[in-house]
Amino acid sequence: MKIGLGLPIDDPALLPSWARRADAGPFSSLGLLDRLVFDNPEPLVALAALAGATSRIRVQTEVLLAPHHGTAMLAKQTATLDRMSGGRFTLGIGVGGREDDCLAAGIDIRRRGRRLDEQMTALRRTWAGEPYGEGVGPIGPVPATPGGPEVLFGGFSPAAIERVGRFGDGFLGAALPPHYMAPLFRDAEAVWEKYDRPGRPRLVAQANVALGPQSTVEQARHTIRAYYDFGGRADHVANGVLTTPEAIREAVEAFGAIGADEVMLYCWSSDTGQIDRLADVLF
């Protein structure tokens, strides 16, 4: 099972250092979240810089809120990132649920799911080199990955799981413990079979971690509370952060037991020492 790192968002200038240190170690992927009305870096721009600062490790959005983006430009940006990274890009994608983000993006929050379905049809067609639409030719460049970058859908609703079978390569489950994640993994596998897809979906889990001195833990919890402040669950999520080697090892083992192909350990503190600490704990 692979282990990736979710990148902190509180100091974007430190992200190249995170990427280079992770690239030199045993980790498989670097993930970066997406919000519009928040103090976080824009993920596609940031990951392009990180892909250029690394040579081995994959980069992925976790997850990109696609309905906030124009579809044609999104097709071009994601194909460019996949091409320039040598096929090391994974598009984690979802609908989001923050009213302020939708207002800023100028979209109807009630239509974001239908908009994502329309976007995925257009993205797949564009990545395959077909004309974008009536009277519009192909939008390049051609991705390095045939058919476009790997697509993982995040979310908890039946519609999100259904998209795994319709459009995706796998499922990304965020911020749930293994015993709650297991049914979602099984649902994703069932939808995969429903659409007669070959092989099996890639299953990725995410856990929030903060490993280090108390200042690191408190910084992580502060950032989490700010990020989740909109929904009334901020304290619950912040208190659920894994902060000991034992808790992190147990969670990774439990995710492996339910079929995870990769576990993303999301680091909410910019303390780069966490990279080596997590490597020591898990490898």
N, C-alpha and C positions, 0 to 999 in steps of 0.2 A: 504494500500500500504506500502511496506517495504522500508526502507532507509538504504543504505549501504555506506561505505566509501572507496574511492580509495586512496591508500596509497602514500605518497610522496616517491620520489626516491633519494633525494639528500643526505641522511644520513642513510644508511641501519642499522647502529647500534641502531638507535632509534625505529626501527619498532616493536620490542617486547613490548616496552612501549606503542606505539600506539595500538597494538593488545590487550593488557591487559586492557587498559582503555576503548576501544571500546567494549570489551567483557563484561565489567561490566555495560555497558549502554544499550540504546535501539536499537542500530544499528544491522542490519541483516547480513551484509557481509563485508568482507575486500577484496578489489581488488588490483591487482598489474600488471602493464604493462610489456611488453616484448620488448626489443631491444637487439641486439648483439653488434654492434659497438656503444656503448654509456655507460655512467658511471651510470648504474642502476644495482641493484642486479638481479641475475638470479631468475626468479619468482618461479619455482618449488622448488628449494632449500630454498628460503626465506619463502614461504608459508608453507613448512613442519615445519620449526622452529616456525612459528606463530601458526600453528595448535597445536603444542605441548605446546605453552604458553597460550592457551585458552581452553575453555570447551564447549562453546555454539555457538559462532558466526561462520558463514561459511567463507571459504576462496576460492577465485577464481582468475584465470588468466584473464587479461582484456586488450588485448587478447594475448594468447600465439601464437607465429608465428611458427606454427607446421612444415612448410616445412624446417625450419632450423634445425630440430631435426631428428635423426635417428628413424625410426618408431618403431622398436622392443623395443628399450630402452625407448621411449616415452610411449609405452603401459605399460611397467613395472613401470616406475616412477609415472604415473598418477594413476594406480591401487594401488600402495603402498601408495600414499598420501591419496587416498580415504579410503583405509583400516585403516590407522593409525589415520585418523581424525574422524573415526566413521561415514563416509558418509557425511562429511561436506564440500566436495570439489566440486566446479563447474569448469569445463574446458571451459573457454571462449577461442575461437580459431579463427584464421584468417590467411591470407596469407602474410601480410606485403607488403611493396612497396619500401623499401630502397635498392638501388643498392649495397651500401657498406655492408649491412647486408648479402645479398645474396652472394656477393663475399667472405666474411669471412666464410660463412657456406659451400661454395663450391657447390652452386646450381645455376641453370639457372633461372633467374628472370622470363623468359618467360614461364616457365613450373611450376611455383609455385602453380597455381590453380589446374592443373591436378595432381600434386604431393599430394596436400591436399586431393583430392577426393580418391586417392589410399590409403592414410594413414587412412582415416576415415573407409574405408572398412576393413582394417587390424585391426584397433583399436577395432571396434565393434566385430569383430570375436574373437579377443584375449581376450577382457573383458568377453565374454560369455564362456570362458574356452575351446574354440576350438583350434586345432593345429594352430600354426602361419602360416605354409605354408608347401609345399611339403618337406618331410623329416625332418620337424621341429615340435616338439611337442608343447604343451601349454606353455605359458609364464605366470607365476604367479607373485604375489599373486592374488587371486580372490578379486575383489573390494568389499567393503562393500555394495555399491549400486548395486542391481541386474542389470546386463547388462552394468555396467560401470557408471562412474560419469556423472552427468548432463552436457550436452554439449550445449553451446550457441555460435552461430556464429556471429562474428562481420564483418562489412564491409558495403559497399554502392552499390556494383555492383549487377546486376541481378543474377550472378553466386553465390554470397555470400548468397543472399536471397534464392535461389533455394536449397542450402545446408541445410537450416533449415528444409525443408520438407523431404529431402532425408536422412539426417543423424542426425539431431539435436533434441534438446528439446526446443529450443527457439532462440530468436534473441537479440543481444546486440547492441544497437545503441549509438555511441559515439560522443560527441562534436557537436551535432546539436540541435538547439532550437526546441521546441515542434511542431511548425507549419511545419517544415521541416521533423521532425521525423514521424509525423502521416502517411504520405503515405508509408513510409518504414514498419511501423507496419502493415498497411493494406495489403501490399504486402506479408509480412511474413505469415499473416493469410490466404491469398489466396493460397499460395504455400502449406501450411499445409493441406488445403482442397483438393488441387490438388492431393496430395499423399495419400489421404484418411486416414490421421492420426487421432487417437481418441483424443477427448478433444480439447484443443487449445494450441498454442505455448506460452511459457513464454516470456514476453516482458520486456526487461530491458533497461532503458535509463541512460545515463551518462551526468553529467554537471560538468564543471570545476568551482571550488569555492576557495576563499581565504577569510576567515572571521577573522578579528582581526586588530591589529595596522597596520600602513602603511608599516612597515618593513616586516610583513607577506605577505602583498599584493605584494610588490616589489620582495620578494624572489620567490613567486609563478610565477610571470610574467617572471622573469629571467630564471627560470628552463623551463618554457613552450617555451620561445624563443629558448633556446638551443635545446630542444627536436624536435621542428618543423622547425628548421633552414634549413633542406634539401629541403623543398618544396615551399618556398616563401610565406607561410601563417603564419609565426611565429607571426608577430605583430597583425594580425587579430585575431588569437586564443587568444593571451595574452590579448588583449583589451576586449575580450568577457568574461573574467572571472567574475563570479558573486561574488560581494564583499560586499553586504549589506543584512541584514536579509530580507528585503522586496523582493529583487530580487530573493533570494533563495527560499523563500516561494512561490512566484508567479510561479517560474519554476517548483517546485515540484507539485503544484496544477495543472498546465497545463499539465504536463506529466501524472498525474493521469487521467485527463479528456480525454486523447487520448488512455487510456487503459494500461498504464505501470503498471506492477506488482511490480516493484522495480525501484528505482532511486538511482544510485551510484553517490555520491558527491565526485568528485576527488579533493583531497587536494594536491596541488603542493608545499606547504611549509611545512617544518618539524616541525613547531610550534604546539606542542601537545595540546595547549590550544584550538585549533579549535574544538577538539572533544566535549568538554563541551559547547562551544559557539553554535555549530550546534545542539546539543541536546536541548539546551534551546530554540533555534529558532523554531525547528520543533516538539518538543515533550512537 
